Amino acid sequence: IHEICRNEETSETDCKEIVENIEICEDIIIKEEREEEREEEVREEEREEEIREEEEEKLIHEICRNEKLQKQIVKKQQRILRSVKISSQKKKHQKQISSQKRKEKKKERKKSVSYTHLTLPTIYSVQISVVAVSLKKKNLIH
């Protein structure tokens, strides 16, 4: 610029105009650089936002997975509780049946037994006398 302005053929107004044009160009370049910087900042913010969204999606997925696991655990606990309850009821029922059977056996033991069933063998000889009696009616004529 200085060389052009030093040249005798270049007028002062031309020099001023050249300097002004150069300044305008510098301003445009500075504005473009700032715009590029802003665009880069926006791209960086967008990348950060994408990363946040991905992390949020992962967290949501993990939460959902945990909720599913919790639901499965609750279902298993409920099945176990039902099983334990059924088992407990079965045991209680079996105890009732056993108790009823014991009561029935006690009742059977308390029944009286005939004397003949209680006769025990002995080393003593026993004599039984038998008498024959006729049970026919005789008609007496008068």
C-alpha positions as a LaTeX table, in Angstrom:
\begin{tabular}{lrrr}
\hline
Residue & $x$ (\AA) & $y$ (\AA) & $z$ (\AA) \\
\hline
Ile1 & 0.00 & 0.00 & 0.00 \\
His2 & 2.81 & 2.33 & 0.90 \\
Glu3 & 4.58 & 1.57 & $-2.32$ \\
Ile4 & 1.47 & 2.28 & $-4.33$ \\
Cys5 & 0.84 & 5.50 & $-2.49$ \\
Arg6 & 4.48 & 6.60 & $-2.94$ \\
Asn7 & 4.18 & 6.17 & $-6.59$ \\
Glu8 & 3.75 & 9.54 & $-8.18$ \\
Glu9 & 1.07 & 8.32 & $-10.49$ \\
Thr10 & $-1.25$ & 7.49 & $-7.61$ \\
Ser11 & $-3.20$ & 10.40 & $-6.31$ \\
Glu12 & $-3.86$ & 11.04 & $-2.68$ \\
Thr13 & $-7.53$ & 10.34 & $-3.11$ \\
Asp14 & $-6.74$ & 7.06 & $-4.78$ \\
Cys15 & $-4.50$ & 6.20 & $-1.89$ \\
Lys16 & $-7.16$ & 7.07 & 0.62 \\
Glu17 & $-9.65$ & 5.02 & $-1.33$ \\
Ile18 & $-7.30$ & 2.06 & $-1.41$ \\
Val19 & $-6.71$ & 2.33 & 2.32 \\
Glu20 & $-10.44$ & 2.56 & 2.94 \\
Asn21 & $-11.03$ & $-0.51$ & 0.75 \\
Ile22 & $-8.36$ & $-2.39$ & 2.59 \\
Glu23 & $-9.89$ & $-1.43$ & 5.93 \\
Ile24 & $-13.29$ & $-2.54$ & 4.66 \\
Cys25 & $-11.76$ & $-5.85$ & 3.55 \\
Glu26 & $-10.12$ & $-6.27$ & 6.95 \\
Asp27 & $-13.45$ & $-5.57$ & 8.64 \\
Ile28 & $-15.16$ & $-8.12$ & 6.40 \\
Ile29 & $-12.46$ & $-10.68$ & 7.16 \\
Ile30 & $-12.76$ & $-10.01$ & 10.89 \\
Lys31 & $-16.56$ & $-10.34$ & 10.66 \\
Glu32 & $-16.22$ & $-13.62$ & 8.74 \\
Glu33 & $-13.76$ & $-14.95$ & 11.29 \\
Arg34 & $-16.12$ & $-14.02$ & 14.12 \\
Glu35 & $-19.00$ & $-15.64$ & 12.24 \\
Glu36 & $-16.94$ & $-18.81$ & 11.77 \\
Glu37 & $-16.07$ & $-18.76$ & 15.47 \\
Arg38 & $-19.76$ & $-18.40$ & 16.34 \\
Glu39 & $-20.68$ & $-21.19$ & 13.95 \\
Glu40 & $-18.02$ & $-23.39$ & 15.52 \\
Glu41 & $-19.37$ & $-22.54$ & 18.97 \\
Val42 & $-22.87$ & $-23.45$ & 17.80 \\
Arg43 & $-21.61$ & $-26.75$ & 16.34 \\
Glu44 & $-19.82$ & $-27.47$ & 19.61 \\
Glu45 & $-22.97$ & $-26.69$ & 21.59 \\
Glu46 & $-24.95$ & $-28.97$ & 19.26 \\
Arg47 & $-22.43$ & $-31.77$ & 19.80 \\
Glu48 & $-22.65$ & $-31.27$ & 23.56 \\
Glu49 & $-26.44$ & $-31.31$ & 23.34 \\
Glu50 & $-26.34$ & $-34.55$ & 21.33 \\
Ile51 & $-24.04$ & $-36.08$ & 23.94 \\
Arg52 & $-26.40$ & $-34.96$ & 26.73 \\
Glu53 & $-29.37$ & $-36.40$ & 24.86 \\
Glu54 & $-27.54$ & $-39.70$ & 24.34 \\
Glu55 & $-26.62$ & $-39.85$ & 28.02 \\
Glu56 & $-30.18$ & $-38.99$ & 28.98 \\
Glu57 & $-31.48$ & $-41.73$ & 26.68 \\
Lys58 & $-29.05$ & $-44.20$ & 28.23 \\
Leu59 & $-30.21$ & $-43.18$ & 31.71 \\
Ile60 & $-33.85$ & $-43.55$ & 30.72 \\
His61 & $-33.10$ & $-46.94$ & 29.23 \\
Glu62 & $-31.29$ & $-47.97$ & 32.41 \\
Ile63 & $-34.15$ & $-46.71$ & 34.57 \\
Cys64 & $-36.65$ & $-48.65$ & 32.45 \\
Arg65 & $-34.48$ & $-51.75$ & 32.66 \\
Asn66 & $-34.27$ & $-51.35$ & 36.44 \\
Glu67 & $-38.02$ & $-50.89$ & 36.66 \\
Lys68 & $-38.53$ & $-54.06$ & 34.63 \\
Leu69 & $-36.13$ & $-55.89$ & 36.91 \\
Gln70 & $-37.95$ & $-54.54$ & 39.96 \\
Lys71 & $-41.28$ & $-55.70$ & 38.53 \\
Gln72 & $-39.80$ & $-59.14$ & 37.87 \\
Ile73 & $-38.44$ & $-59.25$ & 41.42 \\
Val74 & $-41.83$ & $-58.25$ & 42.83 \\
Lys75 & $-43.55$ & $-60.94$ & 40.74 \\
Lys76 & $-41.08$ & $-63.56$ & 41.94 \\
Gln77 & $-41.57$ & $-62.44$ & 45.55 \\
Gln78 & $-45.33$ & $-62.69$ & 45.11 \\
Arg79 & $-45.00$ & $-66.21$ & 43.65 \\
Ile80 & $-42.77$ & $-67.23$ & 46.54 \\
Leu81 & $-45.19$ & $-65.76$ & 49.07 \\
Arg82 & $-48.10$ & $-67.58$ & 47.41 \\
Ser83 & $-46.09$ & $-70.78$ & 47.41 \\
Val84 & $-45.20$ & $-70.36$ & 51.07 \\
Lys85 & $-48.82$ & $-69.56$ & 51.90 \\
Ile86 & $-50.06$ & $-72.62$ & 49.99 \\
Ser87 & $-47.41$ & $-74.76$ & 51.65 \\
Ser88 & $-48.42$ & $-73.38$ & 55.04 \\
Gln89 & $-52.07$ & $-74.09$ & 54.30 \\
Lys90 & $-51.20$ & $-77.63$ & 53.19 \\
Lys91 & $-49.26$ & $-78.22$ & 56.41 \\
Lys92 & $-52.12$ & $-76.83$ & 58.47 \\
His93 & $-54.57$ & $-79.06$ & 56.61 \\
Gln94 & $-52.32$ & $-82.09$ & 57.10 \\
Lys95 & $-52.09$ & $-81.32$ & 60.83 \\
Gln96 & $-55.87$ & $-81.09$ & 61.01 \\
Ile97 & $-56.21$ & $-84.43$ & 59.23 \\
Ser98 & $-53.58$ & $-86.01$ & 61.50 \\
Ser99 & $-55.37$ & $-84.61$ & 64.55 \\
Gln100 & $-58.68$ & $-86.02$ & 63.30 \\
Lys101 & $-57.09$ & $-89.42$ & 62.69 \\
Arg102 & $-55.61$ & $-89.44$ & 66.21 \\
Lys103 & $-58.99$ & $-88.56$ & 67.69 \\
Glu104 & $-60.62$ & $-91.36$ & 65.69 \\
Lys105 & $-57.99$ & $-93.85$ & 66.88 \\
Lys106 & $-58.56$ & $-92.76$ & 70.50 \\
Lys107 & $-62.30$ & $-93.29$ & 70.06 \\
Glu108 & $-61.66$ & $-96.76$ & 68.62 \\
Arg109 & $-59.46$ & $-97.65$ & 71.59 \\
Lys110 & $-62.13$ & $-96.54$ & 74.03 \\
Lys111 & $-64.77$ & $-98.90$ & 72.57 \\
Ser112 & $-65.59$ & $-101.89$ & 74.79 \\
Val113 & $-64.40$ & $-105.26$ & 73.64 \\
Ser114 & $-66.30$ & $-108.52$ & 74.34 \\
Tyr115 & $-64.98$ & $-110.91$ & 76.97 \\
Thr116 & $-64.18$ & $-113.66$ & 74.46 \\
His117 & $-61.71$ & $-111.45$ & 72.75 \\
Leu118 & $-59.94$ & $-110.86$ & 76.01 \\
Thr119 & $-59.51$ & $-114.54$ & 76.90 \\
Leu120 & $-55.89$ & $-115.44$ & 77.26 \\
Pro121 & $-54.41$ & $-118.91$ & 77.05 \\
Thr122 & $-53.71$ & $-120.60$ & 80.40 \\
Ile123 & $-51.78$ & $-123.64$ & 81.62 \\
Tyr124 & $-54.72$ & $-124.75$ & 83.76 \\
Ser125 & $-57.23$ & $-127.19$ & 82.38 \\
Val126 & $-60.80$ & $-126.05$ & 82.31 \\
Gln127 & $-63.89$ & $-128.26$ & 82.27 \\
Ile128 & $-67.07$ & $-127.07$ & 80.74 \\
Ser129 & $-70.21$ & $-128.99$ & 81.54 \\
Val130 & $-72.93$ & $-129.17$ & 78.94 \\
Val131 & $-76.46$ & $-130.20$ & 79.72 \\
Ala132 & $-78.88$ & $-131.15$ & 76.99 \\
Val133 & $-82.38$ & $-129.89$ & 77.45 \\
Ser134 & $-85.29$ & $-130.59$ & 75.19 \\
Leu135 & $-87.29$ & $-127.57$ & 74.35 \\
Lys136 & $-90.28$ & $-129.36$ & 72.77 \\
Lys137 & $-93.73$ & $-128.77$ & 74.26 \\
Lys138 & $-95.75$ & $-131.85$ & 75.21 \\
Asn139 & $-99.46$ & $-131.65$ & 74.84 \\
Leu140 & $-101.28$ & $-133.12$ & 77.86 \\
Ile141 & $-104.70$ & $-134.51$ & 77.24 \\
His142 & $-107.29$ & $-134.29$ & 80.05 \\
\hline
\end{tabular}
